[in-house]
Amino acid sequence: MTSIVLTGGGTGGHLFPAIAVAAALRGFEPPPTLSFLGPANRGERATVEAAGLPFEEVPAAPVRGRSPLGLVRSLATLARGSLRALRLLRRHRAAAVFSTGGYGSFPVSLAAWLLRRPLVVFLPDVEPGLAVRVEQRLASRLATSTPAALDHLPRAKTVVTGYPVRPEFFTVDRAAARAALGLGAGDRLVVVAGASQGSRALNDAVLGRLAGLLEAAVVVHITGQAGIEPAKRARAALPAGMAARYFPAAFRHDLPAVMVAADLGVFRSGASILGEVPAAGLPAILVPGAFAGGHQHRNAAWLAARGAAEVLDEDDLTGLADRVVALLADRVRLEAMRAAARELARPGAAAEIARLVMEAAR
């Protein structure tokens, strides 16, 4: 039986594409055996195992922005992780490795190259980060979310597939999703999410103008674990009628349904927005983070240039509530953004990447 190893990590934007591709790989006959190798320091194990994938820890560490001492420690961790990855790839008899980038993928990708195992690398962002810039030289094939990425990758071995998302984004019915959330016909729904780890800046902006937001819409606020207690306290302080319109949570497993049901999203612009905003057909306000080399600015700009989103700089977050209220009042603009987002959706992305991986394995 064919053995496929998947790797990636550092953020959810690198984990969820691997999970979506794993689901597509299970559709082959006979299905390959699958396993995920990567770091376990940011909740990766729980996310991967919840998707039914066996997880084995391979140490990894970022090198960008490290102090001299931190850089030495990171390089030592990467060396240790690479040696462990070599042992595990031999044990699994991996026919191919699929990497979604991020620092968590590098030890396994390097081990695949050293063992001469085919390596398929997926670039989720518009521009590659450090890991993918190195891994593209090791890869047999590459896949990417957007045509813009072709300016940064070797075209001869790169395929534009789109960003693979969970299939629920394409199977959830909008009317049913709204009914499940208890929304009336006239209710407007805004979903705010600061990526897998949450965003303190976004959370503070929402809580600072919470009453004004709730006058305009029902708000589902995904805070991340660090932000949930302040959000719960803010809800407890609201009048009963407003509290019934505010739904804070550290994480929501039904995020695809919430996004499909929503009228507007407010998000960081990590890689996942390139797939999930189009798949949900959701107009968005994107607030790029300035970390990790500024790739979030380029992701946000790509969606905005195609009419699916507006960009709000973090320095301007005091104006977030006003921007949300103004957009909700402009139904023509919202519908144009929704149509533009839907035009960018790629329902077959996961299946196309799975085909590339299986071709490499054979």
C-alpha positions as CSV (number, residue, x, y, z in Angstrom):
1,M,0.0,0.0,0.0
2,T,1.3,3.5,-0.9
3,S,2.4,5.5,2.1
4,I,2.1,9.3,2.0
5,V,3.6,11.6,4.7
6,L,2.2,15.1,5.1
7,T,3.9,18.0,6.9
8,G,3.5,21.6,7.7
9,G,3.0,23.8,10.7
10,G,3.5,27.0,12.6
11,T,-0.1,28.3,11.9
12,G,-3.5,26.9,11.0
13,G,-3.0,28.3,7.5
14,H,-0.4,25.5,6.9
15,L,-2.3,22.8,8.8
16,F,-5.8,23.0,7.2
17,P,-4.6,22.7,3.6
18,A,-2.9,19.5,4.6
19,I,-6.0,18.2,6.2
20,A,-8.1,19.0,3.2
21,V,-5.7,17.3,0.9
22,A,-5.6,14.2,3.2
23,A,-9.3,14.0,2.8
24,A,-9.0,14.0,-0.9
25,L,-6.2,11.4,-0.8
26,R,-8.5,9.1,1.0
27,G,-10.8,9.0,-2.0
28,F,-8.2,7.2,-4.2
29,E,-8.6,3.4,-4.7
30,P,-6.9,1.8,-3.0
31,P,-6.4,4.7,-0.5
32,P,-2.9,5.4,0.6
33,T,-1.8,5.2,4.2
34,L,-1.4,8.7,5.6
35,S,0.5,10.2,8.5
36,F,1.4,13.7,9.6
37,L,4.9,14.7,10.8
38,G,5.5,18.1,12.4
39,P,6.0,20.2,15.5
40,A,3.5,20.0,18.4
41,N,4.2,23.3,20.2
42,R,1.1,25.2,19.0
43,G,-1.7,22.7,19.2
44,E,-0.9,20.9,15.9
45,R,-1.4,17.5,17.4
46,A,-4.9,18.1,18.5
47,T,-5.9,19.7,15.2
48,V,-4.4,16.9,13.0
49,E,-5.7,14.0,15.2
50,A,-9.2,15.6,15.2
51,A,-9.1,15.1,11.4
52,G,-8.3,11.4,11.8
53,L,-4.7,11.7,10.8
54,P,-2.0,9.9,12.8
55,F,0.5,12.5,14.2
56,E,4.1,12.1,15.1
57,E,6.1,14.9,16.5
58,V,9.2,16.2,14.6
59,P,10.8,19.2,16.3
60,A,11.1,22.4,14.4
61,A,11.7,26.1,15.1
62,P,11.6,29.4,13.2
63,V,14.8,31.1,12.3
64,R,13.4,34.5,11.1
65,G,13.9,37.3,13.6
66,R,16.0,35.2,16.0
67,S,18.7,36.7,18.2
68,P,22.2,35.2,17.7
69,L,21.6,32.8,20.6
70,G,18.1,32.1,19.5
71,L,19.3,31.3,16.0
72,V,21.8,28.8,17.4
73,R,19.0,27.1,19.4
74,S,16.6,27.1,16.4
75,L,19.3,25.5,14.1
76,A,20.0,22.9,16.7
77,T,16.2,22.1,16.9
78,L,16.0,21.9,13.1
79,A,19.0,19.5,13.0
80,R,17.4,17.3,15.7
81,G,14.1,17.4,13.8
82,S,15.7,16.5,10.5
83,L,17.4,13.4,12.0
84,R,14.1,12.3,13.5
85,A,12.3,12.9,10.2
86,L,14.9,10.7,8.4
87,R,14.1,7.9,10.8
88,L,10.4,8.3,10.5
89,L,10.3,8.5,6.7
90,R,12.4,5.3,6.5
91,R,10.0,3.6,9.0
92,H,6.9,4.7,7.1
93,R,8.5,3.8,3.7
94,A,7.1,7.0,2.4
95,A,6.5,7.0,-1.3
96,A,6.0,10.8,-1.3
97,V,5.9,13.7,1.0
98,F,3.5,16.6,0.8
99,S,4.5,19.9,2.5
100,T,2.4,23.0,3.1
101,G,5.3,25.1,4.2
102,G,5.8,27.0,7.4
103,Y,8.8,26.4,9.6
104,G,7.3,23.2,10.9
105,S,7.6,21.6,7.5
106,F,11.3,22.1,6.9
107,P,12.9,19.1,8.7
108,V,10.6,16.6,7.0
109,S,11.0,18.2,3.6
110,L,14.8,18.2,4.0
111,A,14.7,14.5,5.0
112,A,12.6,13.7,1.9
113,W,15.1,15.3,-0.3
114,L,18.0,13.6,1.4
115,L,16.3,10.2,1.0
116,R,15.4,11.0,-2.6
117,R,11.7,10.7,-1.9
118,P,9.4,12.8,-4.2
119,L,8.4,16.1,-2.4
120,V,5.3,18.1,-3.4
121,V,5.2,21.6,-1.9
122,F,2.2,23.8,-1.6
123,L,2.5,27.6,-1.3
124,P,-0.6,28.8,0.4
125,D,0.3,32.5,0.4
126,V,0.6,34.9,-2.5
127,E,4.4,35.1,-1.9
128,P,6.6,32.4,-0.4
129,G,8.0,32.6,3.1
130,L,11.5,31.4,4.0
131,A,10.6,27.7,4.3
132,V,9.0,27.5,0.8
133,R,11.8,29.6,-0.7
134,V,14.2,26.8,0.3
135,E,11.8,23.9,-0.2
136,Q,11.0,24.9,-3.8
137,R,14.6,23.9,-4.6
138,L,14.1,20.5,-3.1
139,A,10.6,19.8,-4.6
140,S,9.6,17.5,-7.4
141,R,6.4,19.5,-8.0
142,L,4.8,22.7,-6.5
143,A,1.2,23.8,-6.2
144,T,0.0,27.3,-5.3
145,S,-3.1,29.3,-4.4
146,T,-2.8,32.2,-6.9
147,P,-1.4,32.9,-10.3
148,A,0.5,35.8,-8.7
149,A,2.8,33.3,-6.9
150,L,4.2,32.2,-10.3
151,D,6.4,35.2,-10.2
152,H,8.2,33.7,-7.2
153,L,8.3,30.0,-8.1
154,P,9.8,27.8,-10.9
155,R,7.0,27.8,-13.5
156,A,8.0,24.6,-15.1
157,K,7.1,22.5,-12.1
158,T,4.4,24.7,-10.5
159,V,0.6,24.3,-10.9
160,V,-2.0,26.9,-9.8
161,T,-4.6,24.8,-7.9
162,G,-6.2,27.3,-5.6
163,Y,-6.2,26.9,-1.8
164,P,-7.7,23.6,-0.6
165,V,-10.4,24.1,2.0
166,R,-12.6,21.9,4.1
167,P,-15.4,20.5,1.9
168,E,-18.0,21.9,4.3
169,F,-17.5,25.3,2.7
170,F,-19.1,24.0,-0.5
171,T,-21.8,21.7,1.0
172,V,-23.3,24.0,3.7
173,D,-26.6,25.7,2.6
174,R,-26.6,29.4,3.5
175,A,-30.3,29.5,4.6
176,A,-29.8,26.3,6.7
177,A,-26.7,27.7,8.3
178,R,-28.4,31.0,9.2
179,A,-31.4,29.1,10.7
180,A,-29.0,26.9,12.8
181,L,-27.6,30.1,14.2
182,G,-31.0,31.4,15.1
183,L,-30.9,34.4,12.7
184,G,-34.0,36.1,11.5
185,A,-34.5,37.2,7.9
186,G,-33.5,40.8,8.7
187,D,-30.5,40.0,10.9
188,R,-27.1,40.9,9.7
189,L,-24.2,38.6,10.8
190,V,-20.6,39.7,11.2
191,V,-17.9,37.1,12.0
192,V,-14.6,38.3,13.5
193,A,-11.7,35.9,13.6
194,G,-8.0,36.5,14.3
195,A,-6.6,33.2,12.9
196,S,-5.8,30.1,14.8
197,Q,-4.0,31.9,17.7
198,G,-6.4,34.8,17.9
199,S,-5.5,38.5,17.5
200,R,-5.3,40.8,20.5
201,A,-5.5,43.9,18.3
202,L,-8.7,42.7,16.6
203,N,-10.2,41.6,19.9
204,D,-9.5,45.0,21.5
205,A,-11.0,46.8,18.6
206,V,-14.2,44.7,18.8
207,L,-14.6,45.0,22.5
208,G,-13.8,48.8,22.5
209,R,-16.9,49.4,20.2
210,L,-19.0,46.4,21.0
211,A,-22.3,48.1,21.7
212,G,-22.1,50.0,18.3
213,L,-21.3,46.8,16.4
214,L,-24.2,45.0,18.1
215,E,-26.7,47.7,17.2
216,A,-25.8,46.9,13.5
217,A,-25.4,43.2,13.6
218,V,-25.2,39.9,15.4
219,V,-21.5,39.3,16.1
220,V,-19.7,35.9,16.2
221,H,-16.3,36.7,17.7
222,I,-13.6,34.0,17.5
223,T,-11.1,35.3,20.0
224,G,-8.4,32.6,20.4
225,Q,-7.8,31.0,23.8
226,A,-6.0,34.1,25.2
227,G,-8.8,36.4,24.3
228,I,-11.9,34.5,25.5
229,E,-12.1,35.6,29.1
230,P,-12.1,39.4,28.4
231,A,-14.8,38.7,25.7
232,K,-16.9,36.7,28.2
233,R,-16.6,39.6,30.7
234,A,-17.7,42.1,28.1
235,R,-20.7,40.0,27.2
236,A,-21.7,39.7,30.9
237,A,-21.7,43.5,31.2
238,L,-24.1,44.0,28.2
239,P,-27.8,44.6,28.5
240,A,-29.7,41.3,28.0
241,G,-30.9,42.2,24.5
242,M,-27.4,43.0,23.3
243,A,-25.8,40.0,25.0
244,A,-28.1,37.8,23.0
245,R,-26.5,39.2,19.8
246,Y,-22.9,38.5,20.8
247,F,-21.3,35.1,20.6
248,P,-17.7,34.9,21.7
249,A,-15.7,31.7,21.5
250,A,-12.1,30.7,21.6
251,F,-12.6,28.5,18.6
252,R,-15.5,27.2,16.5
253,H,-15.5,23.9,14.7
254,D,-18.4,25.1,12.6
255,L,-16.5,28.0,11.1
256,P,-17.4,27.0,7.5
257,A,-21.1,27.2,8.3
258,V,-20.6,30.5,10.2
259,M,-18.8,32.1,7.3
260,V,-21.4,30.9,4.8
261,A,-24.1,32.3,7.0
262,A,-22.4,35.7,7.5
263,D,-22.9,39.0,5.7
264,L,-19.4,40.3,6.4
265,G,-16.2,38.9,7.8
266,V,-13.4,40.7,9.7
267,F,-10.1,38.7,9.6
268,R,-6.4,38.7,9.7
269,S,-5.0,37.8,6.2
270,G,-3.1,34.6,6.7
271,A,-3.0,32.1,4.0
272,S,-6.4,30.5,4.8
273,I,-8.4,33.6,3.7
274,L,-7.2,33.1,0.1
275,G,-9.3,29.9,0.1
276,E,-12.0,30.4,2.8
277,V,-13.3,33.8,1.8
278,P,-13.9,32.8,-1.8
279,A,-15.3,29.4,-0.8
280,A,-17.8,31.1,1.6
281,G,-18.5,33.9,-0.9
282,L,-18.0,36.2,2.0
283,P,-17.2,40.0,1.8
284,A,-14.4,40.8,4.1
285,I,-12.5,43.5,5.9
286,L,-8.9,42.3,6.2
287,V,-6.4,43.5,8.8
288,P,-3.0,42.3,7.9
289,G,-0.5,41.5,10.6
290,A,3.0,43.0,10.2
291,F,4.7,39.7,11.3
292,A,6.3,36.9,9.3
293,G,7.8,39.0,6.6
294,G,4.6,41.0,5.7
295,H,3.0,38.2,3.7
296,Q,-0.4,39.0,5.1
297,H,-0.3,42.4,3.4
298,R,0.2,40.8,0.0
299,N,-2.6,38.2,0.6
300,A,-5.0,41.0,1.6
301,A,-4.0,43.2,-1.4
302,W,-4.6,40.3,-3.8
303,L,-8.2,39.8,-2.6
304,A,-8.8,43.5,-2.5
305,A,-7.6,44.1,-6.0
306,R,-10.2,41.5,-7.2
307,G,-13.0,43.2,-5.4
308,A,-13.6,40.6,-2.7
309,A,-12.3,42.5,0.3
310,E,-11.3,45.8,1.8
311,V,-8.0,46.3,3.7
312,L,-7.7,48.1,7.0
313,D,-4.3,48.8,8.4
314,E,-3.8,47.8,12.1
315,D,-2.9,51.4,12.9
316,D,-6.4,52.3,11.8
317,L,-8.3,49.7,13.9
318,T,-10.0,52.4,15.9
319,G,-12.2,52.9,12.8
320,L,-13.1,49.2,12.5
321,A,-16.6,49.5,13.9
322,D,-17.4,52.5,11.6
323,R,-16.1,50.6,8.6
324,V,-18.3,47.6,9.5
325,V,-21.4,49.6,10.0
326,A,-20.9,51.5,6.7
327,L,-20.4,48.3,4.7
328,L,-23.4,46.6,6.2
329,A,-25.5,49.6,5.1
330,D,-24.2,49.4,1.5
331,R,-26.0,46.3,0.2
332,V,-24.9,47.0,-3.4
333,R,-21.3,47.0,-2.4
334,L,-21.7,43.9,-0.3
335,E,-23.3,42.0,-3.1
336,A,-20.6,43.0,-5.5
337,M,-17.9,41.8,-3.0
338,R,-19.8,38.6,-2.5
339,A,-19.9,37.9,-6.3
340,A,-16.2,38.8,-6.6
341,A,-15.3,36.4,-3.9
342,R,-17.3,33.6,-5.4
343,E,-15.5,34.1,-8.7
344,L,-12.2,33.2,-7.0
345,A,-13.4,29.9,-5.4
346,R,-11.6,26.7,-6.5
347,P,-13.7,23.8,-5.2
348,G,-11.4,21.2,-6.9
349,A,-8.1,22.5,-5.3
350,A,-7.7,19.6,-2.8
351,A,-8.5,17.0,-5.4
352,E,-6.0,18.5,-7.9
353,I,-3.2,18.6,-5.3
354,A,-4.0,15.1,-4.2
355,R,-3.6,14.0,-7.8
356,L,-0.2,15.7,-8.0
357,V,0.9,13.9,-4.8
358,M,-0.2,10.5,-6.0
359,E,1.5,11.0,-9.4
360,A,4.7,11.8,-7.6
361,A,4.4,8.7,-5.4
362,R,4.0,6.5,-8.4
